[in-house]
Amino acid sequence: ADSGGALPHYPILATVPGDPPNAPHASAVPDSLGGFSFDALTPGRYRLFVRAFAHRPDSTDVDVRAGYVDTVNIVLQYFGCVR
């Protein structure tokens, strides 16, 4: 978070595991509290990738089902300084 408590804007990508790297993918940008949503994902398994400045990248798998709203918790870790 910045000095005012807001999170920096960063993309969250939803890819289908096994798709080639250059395949189209959905993306979302979280709000100031880190909440995000995708508008039109078809049912299936997706991998969410999150990469925010000064944080370690992270990912998680999610099963999307028609007619359901789900919550995914991803806790980003700050990069540590190495001496």
Residue pairs with C-beta under 8 A, 6 or more apart in sequence:
1 7
1 8
2 8
6 32
7 30
7 32
7 33
7 34
7 52
8 52
8 53
9 29
9 30
10 29
10 30
10 50
10 51
10 52
10 53
11 27
11 28
11 29
11 51
12 27
12 28
12 29
12 30
12 36
12 48
12 49
12 50
13 25
13 26
13 27
13 48
13 49
14 25
14 26
14 27
14 28
14 38
14 41
14 46
14 47
14 48
14 62
15 23
15 25
15 46
15 47
15 49
16 23
16 25
16 44
16 45
16 46
16 47
17 45
17 46
17 47
17 61
19 25
26 38
26 40
26 41
28 36
28 37
28 38
29 36
30 36
41 64
42 64
43 64
43 65
43 66
44 63
44 64
45 61
45 62
45 63
45 64
46 61
46 62
46 63
46 64
47 59
47 60
47 61
47 62
48 59
48 60
48 61
48 62
48 72
48 74
49 57
49 58
49 59
50 57
50 58
50 59
50 74
50 76
51 57
52 76
54 78
54 79
55 76
55 77
55 78
55 79
56 76
56 77
56 78
56 79
58 74
58 75
58 76
58 77
60 72
60 74
62 70
62 72
64 70
